[in-house]
């Protein structure tokens, strides 16, 4: 039986460098945050979206 490794709350899913700074996607229990990191400013949370470990798949007829 295969088990899926458990994510740790606050895990960084990905980071991308943009002209405005670094955009970071982070997983939290029940949601994912989109954060903007600037060099001299505190982290700005741009969005919080619902999320979970199960992939959302379209219904198959």
N, CA, C and O atoms as a GROMACS GRO file, in nm:
protein
  244
    1UNK      N    1   0.084  -0.118   0.000
    1UNK     CA    2   0.000   0.000   0.000
    1UNK      C    3   0.089   0.124   0.000
    1UNK      O    4   0.176   0.140   0.086
    2UNK      N    5   0.066   0.212  -0.097
    2UNK     CA    6   0.142   0.337  -0.104
    2UNK      C    7   0.072   0.443  -0.021
    2UNK      O    8  -0.051   0.456  -0.025
    3UNK      N    9   0.150   0.518   0.052
    3UNK     CA   10   0.092   0.631   0.124
    3UNK      C   11   0.154   0.759   0.071
    3UNK      O   12   0.271   0.763   0.034
    4UNK      N   13   0.075   0.860   0.067
    4UNK     CA   14   0.117   0.991   0.017
    4UNK      C   15   0.185   1.066   0.131
    4UNK      O   16   0.133   1.070   0.242
    5UNK      N   17   0.301   1.127   0.106
    5UNK     CA   18   0.363   1.204   0.214
    5UNK      C   19   0.275   1.322   0.254
    5UNK      O   20   0.214   1.386   0.170
    6UNK      N   21   0.270   1.349   0.384
    6UNK     CA   22   0.189   1.459   0.435
    6UNK      C   23   0.263   1.590   0.415
    6UNK      O   24   0.383   1.599   0.439
    7UNK      N   25   0.191   1.690   0.370
    7UNK     CA   26   0.249   1.823   0.358
    7UNK      C   27   0.254   1.888   0.496
    7UNK      O   28   0.170   1.863   0.581
    8UNK      N   29   0.352   1.970   0.515
    8UNK     CA   30   0.365   2.049   0.637
    8UNK      C   31   0.297   2.183   0.611
    8UNK      O   32   0.316   2.243   0.506
    9UNK      N   33   0.219   2.229   0.707
    9UNK     CA   34   0.149   2.356   0.693
    9UNK      C   35   0.251   2.466   0.665
    9UNK      O   36   0.353   2.476   0.734
   10UNK      N   37   0.224   2.548   0.565
   10UNK     CA   38   0.315   2.656   0.526
   10UNK      C   39   0.414   2.616   0.418
   10UNK      O   40   0.502   2.694   0.384
   11UNK      N   41   0.400   2.495   0.363
   11UNK     CA   42   0.491   2.447   0.260
   11UNK      C   43   0.485   2.536   0.136
   11UNK      O   44   0.376   2.570   0.090
   12UNK      N   45   0.601   2.575   0.084
   12UNK     CA   46   0.608   2.654  -0.039
   12UNK      C   47   0.588   2.560  -0.157
   12UNK      O   48   0.665   2.466  -0.175
   13UNK      N   49   0.486   2.587  -0.237
   13UNK     CA   50   0.457   2.505  -0.354
   13UNK      C   51   0.542   2.546  -0.473
   13UNK      O   52   0.592   2.462  -0.548
   14UNK      N   53   0.559   2.679  -0.491
   14UNK     CA   54   0.645   2.729  -0.599
   14UNK      C   55   0.675   2.876  -0.576
   14UNK      O   56   0.603   2.945  -0.504
   15UNK      N   57   0.784   2.922  -0.637
   15UNK     CA   58   0.822   3.063  -0.634
   15UNK      C   59   0.861   3.105  -0.774
   15UNK      O   60   0.922   3.029  -0.849
   16UNK      N   61   0.824   3.229  -0.810
   16UNK     CA   62   0.855   3.281  -0.943
   16UNK      C   63   0.904   3.424  -0.931
   16UNK      O   64   0.842   3.506  -0.864
   17UNK      N   65   1.016   3.454  -0.994
   17UNK     CA   66   1.070   3.590  -0.994
   17UNK      C   67   0.997   3.671  -1.102
   17UNK      O   68   0.986   3.627  -1.216
   18UNK      N   69   0.948   3.788  -1.064
   18UNK     CA   70   0.882   3.879  -1.158
   18UNK      C   71   0.951   4.014  -1.150
   18UNK      O   72   1.041   4.034  -1.068
   19UNK      N   73   0.911   4.107  -1.235
   19UNK     CA   74   0.970   4.240  -1.232
   19UNK      C   75   0.936   4.316  -1.104
   19UNK      O   76   1.006   4.410  -1.067
   20UNK      N   77   0.827   4.276  -1.036
   20UNK     CA   78   0.786   4.343  -0.912
   20UNK      C   79   0.844   4.279  -0.786
   20UNK      O   80   0.844   4.341  -0.680
   21UNK      N   81   0.894   4.158  -0.796
   21UNK     CA   82   0.946   4.086  -0.680
   21UNK      C   83   0.927   3.937  -0.700
   21UNK      O   84   0.918   3.890  -0.814
   22UNK      N   85   0.922   3.864  -0.592
   22UNK     CA   86   0.905   3.718  -0.598
   22UNK      C   87   0.762   3.686  -0.560
   22UNK      O   88   0.712   3.732  -0.457
   23UNK      N   89   0.695   3.605  -0.643
   23UNK     CA   90   0.560   3.558  -0.613
   23UNK      C   91   0.574   3.416  -0.560
   23UNK      O   92   0.636   3.331  -0.623
   24UNK      N   93   0.515   3.393  -0.444
   24UNK     CA   94   0.525   3.262  -0.378
   24UNK      C   95   0.386   3.205  -0.358
   24UNK      O   96   0.294   3.275  -0.314
   25UNK      N   97   0.370   3.077  -0.389
   25UNK     CA   98   0.247   3.004  -0.363
   25UNK      C   99   0.274   2.912  -0.245
   25UNK      O  100   0.369   2.833  -0.248
   26UNK      N  101   0.191   2.922  -0.139
   26UNK     CA  102   0.215   2.846  -0.017
   26UNK      C  103   0.088   2.772   0.025
   26UNK      O  104  -0.022   2.827   0.018
   27UNK      N  105   0.103   2.646   0.067
   27UNK     CA  106  -0.010   2.562   0.108
   27UNK      C  107  -0.034   2.575   0.257
   27UNK      O  108   0.059   2.567   0.338
   28UNK      N  109  -0.161   2.595   0.293
   28UNK     CA  110  -0.205   2.596   0.433
   28UNK      C  111  -0.319   2.497   0.444
   28UNK      O  112  -0.375   2.457   0.343
   29UNK      N  113  -0.353   2.457   0.562
   29UNK     CA  114  -0.463   2.362   0.583
   29UNK      C  115  -0.591   2.423   0.528
   29UNK      O  116  -0.647   2.515   0.588
   30UNK      N  117  -0.639   2.372   0.415
   30UNK     CA  118  -0.764   2.419   0.356
   30UNK      C  119  -0.753   2.536   0.259
   30UNK      O  120  -0.854   2.577   0.202
   31UNK      N  121  -0.631   2.590   0.238
   31UNK     CA  122  -0.619   2.701   0.145
   31UNK      C  123  -0.477   2.712   0.090
   31UNK      O  124  -0.383   2.650   0.140
   32UNK      N  125  -0.464   2.793  -0.015
   32UNK     CA  126  -0.335   2.825  -0.074
   32UNK      C  127  -0.326   2.976  -0.081
   32UNK      O  128  -0.421   3.042  -0.124
   33UNK      N  129  -0.212   3.032  -0.038
   33UNK     CA  130  -0.194   3.177  -0.047
   33UNK      C  131  -0.100   3.212  -0.161
   33UNK      O  132  -0.009   3.136  -0.194
   34UNK      N  133  -0.125   3.328  -0.220
   34UNK     CA  134  -0.036   3.384  -0.322
   34UNK      C  135   0.025   3.507  -0.256
   34UNK      O  136  -0.046   3.600  -0.218
   35UNK      N  137   0.158   3.506  -0.243
   35UNK     CA  138   0.227   3.612  -0.169
   35UNK      C  139   0.325   3.685  -0.260
   35UNK      O  140   0.382   3.625  -0.352
   36UNK      N  141   0.344   3.814  -0.236
   36UNK     CA  142   0.443   3.893  -0.308
   36UNK      C  143   0.550   3.934  -0.210
   36UNK      O  144   0.522   3.999  -0.109
   37UNK      N  145   0.674   3.895  -0.239
   37UNK     CA  146   0.787   3.930  -0.153
   37UNK      C  147   0.868   4.039  -0.219
   37UNK      O  148   0.920   4.022  -0.329
   38UNK      N  149   0.880   4.151  -0.151
   38UNK     CA  150   0.961   4.263  -0.198
   38UNK      C  151   1.083   4.273  -0.107
   38UNK      O  152   1.079   4.228   0.007
   39UNK      N  153   1.190   4.332  -0.156
   39UNK     CA  154   1.314   4.335  -0.078
   39UNK      C  155   1.303   4.414   0.052
   39UNK      O  156   1.351   4.368   0.155
   40UNK      N  157   1.241   4.532   0.049
   40UNK     CA  158   1.239   4.617   0.168
   40UNK      C  159   1.103   4.625   0.237
   40UNK      O  160   1.086   4.704   0.330
   41UNK      N  161   1.009   4.546   0.195
   41UNK     CA  162   0.874   4.552   0.248
   41UNK      C  163   0.835   4.417   0.308
   41UNK      O  164   0.892   4.315   0.272
   42UNK      N  165   0.739   4.417   0.400
   42UNK     CA  166   0.687   4.289   0.450
   42UNK      C  167   0.613   4.214   0.338
   42UNK      O  168   0.570   4.275   0.240
   43UNK      N  169   0.600   4.086   0.353
   43UNK     CA  170   0.530   4.003   0.255
   43UNK      C  171   0.385   4.049   0.242
   43UNK      O  172   0.316   4.068   0.342
   44UNK      N  173   0.339   4.066   0.118
   44UNK     CA  174   0.201   4.104   0.091
   44UNK      C  175   0.126   3.981   0.043
   44UNK      O  176   0.171   3.912  -0.049
   45UNK      N  177   0.012   3.952   0.103
   45UNK     CA  178  -0.072   3.840   0.058
   45UNK      C  179  -0.166   3.893  -0.048
   45UNK      O  180  -0.251   3.978  -0.020
   46UNK      N  181  -0.150   3.844  -0.170
   46UNK     CA  182  -0.231   3.890  -0.283
   46UNK      C  183  -0.365   3.818  -0.291
   46UNK      O  184  -0.465   3.878  -0.331
   47UNK      N  185  -0.368   3.689  -0.253
   47UNK     CA  186  -0.492   3.612  -0.263
   47UNK      C  187  -0.485   3.492  -0.170
   47UNK      O  188  -0.378   3.440  -0.140
   48UNK      N  189  -0.602   3.449  -0.126
   48UNK     CA  190  -0.618   3.324  -0.051
   48UNK      C  191  -0.727   3.246  -0.122
   48UNK      O  192  -0.840   3.293  -0.133
   49UNK      N  193  -0.693   3.128  -0.170
   49UNK     CA  194  -0.791   3.047  -0.243
   49UNK      C  195  -0.811   2.914  -0.172
   49UNK      O  196  -0.716   2.860  -0.116
   50UNK      N  197  -0.933   2.860  -0.174
   50UNK     CA  198  -0.956   2.730  -0.113
   50UNK      C  199  -0.871   2.625  -0.183
   50UNK      O  200  -0.852   2.630  -0.304
   51UNK      N  201  -0.822   2.531  -0.108
   51UNK     CA  202  -0.742   2.423  -0.166
   51UNK      C  203  -0.737   2.305  -0.072
   51UNK      O  204  -0.748   2.320   0.050
   52UNK      N  205  -0.720   2.188  -0.129
   52UNK     CA  206  -0.702   2.068  -0.048
   52UNK      C  207  -0.610   1.972  -0.122
   52UNK      O  208  -0.561   2.005  -0.230
   53UNK      N  209  -0.586   1.855  -0.065
   53UNK     CA  210  -0.494   1.759  -0.126
   53UNK      C  211  -0.555   1.683  -0.243
   53UNK      O  212  -0.482   1.625  -0.323
   54UNK      N  213  -0.687   1.682  -0.253
   54UNK     CA  214  -0.751   1.608  -0.362
   54UNK      C  215  -0.758   1.692  -0.487
   54UNK      O  216  -0.801   1.807  -0.483
   55UNK      N  217  -0.716   1.634  -0.598
   55UNK     CA  218  -0.724   1.705  -0.726
   55UNK      C  219  -0.871   1.716  -0.767
   55UNK      O  220  -0.948   1.622  -0.751
   56UNK      N  221  -0.907   1.830  -0.819
   56UNK     CA  222  -1.044   1.849  -0.868
   56UNK      C  223  -1.049   1.804  -1.012
   56UNK      O  224  -0.979   1.857  -1.097
   57UNK      N  225  -1.132   1.706  -1.038
   57UNK     CA  226  -1.144   1.652  -1.173
   57UNK      C  227  -1.286   1.670  -1.222
   57UNK      O  228  -1.382   1.658  -1.145
   58UNK      N  229  -1.299   1.699  -1.351
   58UNK     CA  230  -1.435   1.712  -1.405
   58UNK      C  231  -1.507   1.577  -1.401
   58UNK      O  232  -1.446   1.471  -1.410
   59UNK      N  233  -1.639   1.585  -1.387
   59UNK     CA  234  -1.719   1.463  -1.384
   59UNK      C  235  -1.713   1.393  -1.521
   59UNK      O  236  -1.715   1.458  -1.625
   60UNK      N  237  -1.707   1.263  -1.517
   60UNK     CA  238  -1.704   1.185  -1.641
   60UNK      C  239  -1.842   1.126  -1.663
   60UNK      O  240  -1.895   1.058  -1.576
   61UNK      N  241  -1.899   1.152  -1.779
   61UNK     CA  242  -2.033   1.099  -1.812
   61UNK      C  243  -2.025   0.957  -1.859
   61UNK      O  244  -2.128   0.897  -1.890
   0.00000   0.00000   0.00000
